[in-house]
Amino acid sequence: MERDAEKIEVPSVEMAIRILDYLSRYKSKRSTLTEIHKKLGVNKSTCLRVLRTLKKHQYVFYDEAEKKYGLGVSLIVLGTRAAEFSDALEIVRPFVRKLVESTQLTTVIVQQRSKDHLMYVIKEEPNSAICVHVNIGQYFPISPSSFGKCFLAYMDKEEKNRLIKMIQTKRFTPKTITDAARLEEELSNVIKNGYAVSREELTLGVTGIASPVFDMYGKVNMAVLCLGVSAYVDEEMVSSYAEIIKKTASEMTKELGGVNPHEYVCSSKA
């Protein structure tokens, strides 16, 4: 019954979701009807009807002067409610605040948004003039960033190889790792060390340190990530922060009733 339901698609609902998804991206947060229907490859008149319905319920707004659409205020309410009702996120939020206090780095929780994309779902920033600013809802293709490595390292071989092939075709910065052998080595180190580091591999000037948080099945549920301005985060600091982040991720896993599959294998062999 559930499988049959998954096959049923309602075109107008599908289009509405795609439109909201498109407008949620930073580069297309203000877009004309023409830009939207061409980018999504949908019928212009149908797209307009869906946009007007979304506008009626304030899920999008329309700027008459610029003739552009953007996300509406109703989504703010929904987003707030989703955060309030998500038990897992509420459980880990205190850990995030504690990490900010101990590291003075911007701290973020990252979850998988789709098979190929990750998204910031919680953020806390230090009270400092020098810090990395991020936005909740930002999402990125899975890449050799610190948090991307946390997800990639524990994926099954087939899915991991598929994503590595995809990663090899895209370079975000001159420091992005695109060599498959080197990336495999990095992923092995994530499992071995319990954390991942990215030195400007996703964004120039930004260093990321992340550790995976697991669910009850030993799958990566989320990653906890600390971001700092590279010029102010030396190697000694990276090593120190990594241990703190790793410990925090382990505490989060236990609090959520999860299990680190690597720890379980090690303890079983012992």
C-alpha positions in Angstrom: 0.0 0.0 0.0 2.8 2.4 1.0 4.8 1.5 -2.1 1.9 2.2 -4.3 1.3 5.6 -2.6 4.9 6.5 -3.3 4.3 6.1 -7.1 1.4 8.5 -7.1 2.4 11.9 -8.1 0.3 15.1 -8.1 1.8 17.3 -10.8 0.7 20.6 -9.2 2.0 19.6 -5.8 5.3 18.4 -7.4 5.7 21.7 -9.2 4.9 23.7 -6.1 7.6 21.9 -4.2 10.1 22.4 -7.0 9.3 26.1 -7.1 9.8 26.5 -3.4 13.0 24.5 -3.6 14.3 26.8 -6.4 13.4 30.0 -4.6 15.2 28.7 -1.4 18.6 28.8 -3.2 20.6 31.9 -2.6 21.3 32.6 -6.3 17.7 32.3 -7.3 16.0 33.7 -4.2 14.4 36.5 -6.3 13.2 35.2 -9.7 10.9 36.1 -12.5 8.2 33.8 -13.8 10.3 33.3 -17.0 13.4 32.4 -15.0 11.4 29.9 -12.9 9.6 28.1 -15.6 12.7 27.9 -17.9 15.0 26.7 -15.2 12.5 24.0 -14.0 11.5 23.1 -17.5 7.8 23.4 -16.9 4.8 25.0 -18.7 4.7 28.7 -18.2 0.9 29.1 -17.7 0.8 26.1 -15.3 3.8 27.6 -13.4 2.0 30.9 -13.1 -1.2 29.3 -11.7 0.9 27.4 -9.1 2.8 30.6 -8.2 -0.5 32.5 -7.7 -1.9 29.8 -5.4 1.3 29.9 -3.4 1.1 33.7 -3.3 -2.5 33.5 -2.1 -1.4 31.5 0.9 1.7 33.6 1.5 4.2 30.8 0.7 5.7 33.2 -1.9 5.4 36.9 -2.4 5.5 38.9 -5.6 7.4 42.2 -6.0 5.4 44.3 -8.5 8.3 46.7 -9.2 10.8 44.0 -10.0 8.3 41.4 -11.2 10.0 38.8 -9.2 8.9 36.1 -6.8 10.5 35.1 -3.4 9.7 32.9 -0.4 6.8 34.1 1.7 6.2 34.6 5.4 4.1 31.4 5.8 7.3 29.4 5.4 8.9 31.2 8.3 6.1 29.9 10.5 6.4 26.4 9.1 10.1 26.4 9.5 9.9 27.5 13.1 7.3 24.9 13.9 9.4 22.2 12.2 12.4 23.1 14.3 10.2 23.1 17.5 8.6 19.7 16.7 11.9 18.0 15.8 12.9 16.2 19.0 16.3 15.2 17.7 17.3 18.8 16.9 16.0 20.0 20.2 18.1 17.3 22.0 21.3 18.4 20.2 20.8 22.1 20.4 22.3 22.5 23.9 25.4 20.6 22.7 25.8 23.1 19.9 25.6 26.0 22.3 28.2 24.4 24.5 30.6 23.9 21.5 30.3 27.6 20.6 31.3 28.5 24.2 34.3 26.1 24.3 35.6 26.8 20.8 34.4 30.3 19.9 33.7 29.0 16.4 30.5 29.0 14.5 28.8 25.7 15.1 26.3 24.0 12.8 24.3 20.8 12.6 24.2 19.3 9.1 21.7 16.8 7.8 21.2 15.0 4.5 18.6 16.9 2.5 18.6 14.4 -0.4 20.9 11.7 -1.7 23.2 14.3 -3.2 22.8 17.3 -0.9 23.4 18.3 2.7 21.8 21.2 4.6 22.5 23.4 7.6 19.6 22.8 10.1 20.9 24.4 13.3 23.5 27.1 13.8 25.0 29.1 16.7 27.5 31.8 16.1 30.0 33.2 18.7 29.8 36.8 19.9 32.8 37.8 18.0 33.6 40.3 15.2 35.7 37.6 13.5 33.6 34.5 12.7 32.0 32.6 9.8 28.4 33.5 9.1 26.0 30.9 7.7 22.3 30.6 7.1 20.0 27.8 8.3 18.6 26.2 5.2 21.7 26.6 3.1 22.4 23.4 1.3 25.3 22.0 -0.7 26.1 19.1 -3.0 27.9 16.4 -1.1 31.5 17.3 -1.4 34.9 16.7 0.2 34.1 19.4 2.8 34.6 18.3 6.4 30.9 17.5 6.9 30.6 16.0 3.5 33.4 13.5 4.4 31.5 12.5 7.5 28.6 11.3 5.4 30.7 9.8 2.6 32.9 7.8 4.9 30.1 5.7 6.2 28.1 5.2 3.0 27.8 1.8 1.3 30.4 1.2 -1.3 28.2 1.6 -4.4 26.7 4.9 -3.2 30.1 6.3 -2.1 31.7 5.4 -5.5 28.8 7.1 -7.3 29.3 10.3 -5.3 33.1 10.3 -5.6 32.7 10.2 -9.4 30.4 13.2 -9.2 32.8 15.0 -6.9 35.6 14.5 -9.3 33.8 16.7 -11.9 33.4 19.8 -9.6 36.1 21.9 -8.1 34.8 24.5 -5.5 38.2 26.1 -4.8 41.8 25.4 -5.9 42.1 23.3 -2.7 39.1 21.0 -3.4 40.1 17.3 -3.4 39.1 15.7 -6.7 41.6 12.8 -6.8 39.7 9.6 -6.0 42.6 7.9 -4.3 43.3 10.8 -2.0 39.7 11.2 -1.2 39.4 7.5 -0.2 42.4 8.0 2.1 40.7 11.0 3.7 37.5 9.0 4.2 39.4 6.2 5.8 40.9 8.7 8.2 37.5 9.9 9.2 36.6 6.4 10.4 40.0 6.0 12.0 40.1 9.4 13.8 36.4 10.1 14.3 36.4 13.5 12.7 37.1 15.3 9.4 38.9 18.5 8.5 38.6 20.7 5.5 41.0 23.5 4.8 39.3 25.8 2.3 38.1 22.8 0.2 34.6 24.2 0.0 35.0 27.9 0.7 38.2 29.9 0.5 39.2 31.4 3.8 37.1 28.9 5.9 38.4 25.9 7.9 35.8 23.3 8.9 36.1 20.5 11.5 33.2 18.0 11.7 32.3 14.7 13.4 29.5 12.3 12.6 26.5 11.7 14.8 24.9 8.2 14.4 21.4 6.9 14.7 20.3 3.6 16.4 21.2 1.7 13.2 24.7 3.0 13.0 23.9 5.3 10.1 25.1 8.9 10.0 22.1 10.9 11.3 23.8 14.3 11.2 27.2 15.9 11.4 28.3 18.5 14.0 30.5 21.1 12.4 32.6 24.0 13.6 33.7 26.7 11.1 36.5 29.2 11.6 38.4 31.8 9.6 41.4 29.9 8.3 43.9 32.8 9.2 42.9 32.5 12.8 42.8 28.7 13.1 46.3 27.0 13.1 47.0 23.3 13.1 47.4 23.1 16.8 44.0 24.6 17.3 42.5 22.3 14.7 43.8 19.2 16.6 42.5 20.6 19.9 39.1 21.5 18.5 38.8 18.2 16.7 39.0 16.3 20.0 36.3 18.5 21.5 34.0 18.1 18.5 34.5 14.4 18.4 33.7 14.0 22.1 30.6 16.2 21.6 29.4 14.1 18.6 29.8 10.9 20.7 27.7 12.5 23.5 25.1 13.5 21.0 25.0 9.9 19.5 24.4 8.5 23.0 21.8 11.1 23.9 19.9 10.2 20.7 20.1 6.5 21.4 22.5 6.0 18.5 25.5 3.7 18.1 28.9 4.4 16.4 29.3 1.3 14.1 33.1 1.6 14.3 33.2 1.6 18.1 30.8 -1.3 18.1 33.1 -3.4 15.8 36.2 -2.5 17.8 34.5 -3.5 21.1 33.2 -6.7 19.6 36.7 -7.7 18.4 38.1 -6.9 21.9 
